[in-house]
Amino acid sequence: MADDLRADGWEVVTVRAGHVAPEPPGHGDTGRFGFVYLAQGDDAAGVERAVNSGTFDAYAVFSRQEGTSKFIVTRVTDRDRRLAVLLVGTVNLADASALAAAAHEREVMYSHVALLDGTHLAAFRHDDPADFLPEDA
């Protein structure tokens, strides 16, 4: 996907998450909710640069589920700047029921990128939680 976008003239930042955690509202002291992608190494610097230079107005979700594991790629894009961020990881849906209920109730889902030490790098809003989580997750 990244190669195809680059071939079409897009700048692409890929976050290959070391871990993706489904975080429901009220978890921790941040008040945020959604999938939290733990960025590693160069991914962190790349996503910070992208977020500082882009306004992300579209997204697409590509996923496959096997048992309770959901393999997911979320592509967020700034179409005007031809800038894309790919969030890549695996989520354990067995841990996602509280998040699924909250996201469907609020009719919104978020993807967050953070470092292992808790530093928050980015947040992306998504209008349809069903793209990420079934209502019965």
C-alpha positions as CSV (number, residue, x, y, z in Angstrom):
1,M,0.0,0.0,0.0
2,A,2.8,2.4,0.9
3,D,4.6,1.7,-2.3
4,D,1.5,2.2,-4.4
5,L,0.8,5.6,-2.7
6,R,4.4,6.7,-3.2
7,A,4.3,5.7,-6.9
8,D,1.2,8.0,-7.2
9,G,3.2,10.9,-5.7
10,W,2.1,10.7,-2.1
11,E,4.4,11.2,0.9
12,V,3.8,8.2,3.2
13,V,4.5,7.7,6.9
14,T,4.0,4.1,8.3
15,V,3.6,3.4,12.0
16,R,4.3,-0.3,12.6
17,A,3.0,-0.5,16.1
18,G,4.8,-2.7,18.5
19,H,1.5,-3.0,20.3
20,V,-2.1,-1.8,19.8
21,A,-4.3,-1.4,22.8
22,P,-8.0,-0.8,22.8
23,E,-8.5,2.0,25.3
24,P,-12.0,2.7,26.6
25,P,-13.0,6.1,28.0
26,G,-12.0,6.4,31.7
27,H,-9.0,4.2,31.3
28,G,-6.0,6.1,32.8
29,D,-6.1,9.8,33.4
30,T,-6.1,11.1,29.8
31,G,-9.8,10.9,29.0
32,R,-9.0,9.7,25.5
33,F,-10.4,6.5,23.9
34,G,-9.8,4.4,20.8
35,F,-7.0,2.3,19.5
36,V,-3.6,3.3,20.9
37,Y,-0.7,2.4,18.6
38,L,2.7,2.3,20.3
39,A,5.2,3.8,17.9
40,Q,8.8,2.7,17.8
41,G,12.0,4.4,16.6
42,D,11.8,6.4,13.3
43,D,8.1,5.9,13.2
44,A,7.6,8.3,16.0
45,A,9.6,11.1,14.3
46,G,7.8,10.5,11.0
47,V,4.3,10.7,12.5
48,E,5.1,13.9,14.4
49,R,6.3,15.6,11.2
50,A,3.2,14.4,9.4
51,V,0.8,15.6,12.0
52,N,2.6,19.0,12.2
53,S,2.3,19.5,8.5
54,G,-1.0,17.9,7.5
55,T,-4.7,18.2,8.1
56,F,-6.1,14.7,7.8
57,D,-9.6,14.7,6.3
58,A,-10.1,11.1,5.1
59,Y,-9.5,7.6,6.2
60,A,-9.9,4.0,5.1
61,V,-9.7,0.8,7.2
62,F,-8.4,-2.5,5.9
63,S,-8.6,-5.5,8.3
64,R,-8.9,-9.2,8.7
65,Q,-10.0,-11.0,11.8
66,E,-8.8,-14.4,13.0
67,G,-10.4,-15.5,16.3
68,T,-10.1,-12.5,18.6
69,S,-7.1,-11.0,16.7
70,K,-7.9,-8.2,14.3
71,F,-5.1,-7.3,11.9
72,I,-5.7,-3.7,10.9
73,V,-4.2,-1.1,8.6
74,T,-5.8,2.4,9.0
75,R,-4.9,4.9,6.2
76,V,-5.4,8.5,7.2
77,T,-4.9,11.1,4.4
78,D,-4.5,14.8,3.8
79,R,-5.6,14.8,0.2
80,D,-4.6,18.4,-0.5
81,R,-1.0,17.7,0.5
82,R,-1.0,14.1,-0.7
83,L,0.2,13.0,2.7
84,A,-0.8,9.6,4.2
85,V,-0.2,8.0,7.5
86,L,-0.6,4.2,7.7
87,L,-1.3,2.8,11.1
88,V,-0.4,-1.0,11.2
89,G,-1.0,-3.4,14.0
90,T,-3.0,-6.2,15.7
91,V,-5.8,-5.7,18.2
92,N,-7.1,-8.3,20.6
93,L,-10.8,-7.9,20.4
94,A,-11.3,-9.9,23.6
95,D,-10.1,-6.7,25.4
96,A,-12.2,-4.3,23.3
97,S,-15.8,-4.7,24.6
98,A,-15.8,-1.5,26.7
99,L,-14.2,0.5,23.9
100,A,-16.7,-0.9,21.4
101,A,-19.7,0.0,23.5
102,A,-18.4,3.5,24.1
103,A,-17.5,4.1,20.5
104,H,-20.8,3.0,19.1
105,E,-22.7,5.0,21.8
106,R,-20.7,8.1,20.9
107,E,-20.7,7.4,17.1
108,V,-17.0,8.1,16.9
109,M,-13.7,6.3,17.1
110,Y,-10.1,7.5,17.5
111,S,-6.7,6.2,16.6
112,H,-3.9,7.5,18.8
113,V,-0.2,7.2,18.3
114,A,2.0,7.2,21.5
115,L,5.4,6.2,22.8
116,L,5.9,3.5,25.3
117,D,6.6,6.2,28.0
118,G,3.1,7.5,27.4
119,T,4.0,10.5,25.2
120,H,1.1,11.2,22.9
121,L,2.1,11.9,19.3
122,A,-1.1,12.0,17.3
123,A,-4.9,11.5,17.4
124,F,-7.0,10.8,14.4
125,R,-10.9,11.0,14.4
126,H,-13.0,8.5,12.6
127,D,-16.7,8.9,12.1
128,D,-17.8,5.3,11.9
129,P,-16.8,2.9,14.8
130,A,-18.2,0.0,12.8
131,D,-15.1,0.3,10.5
132,F,-13.0,-0.7,13.5
133,L,-15.2,-2.7,15.9
134,P,-18.3,-4.8,15.6
135,E,-21.0,-3.7,18.0
136,D,-20.8,-7.1,19.7
137,A,-17.0,-6.9,20.2
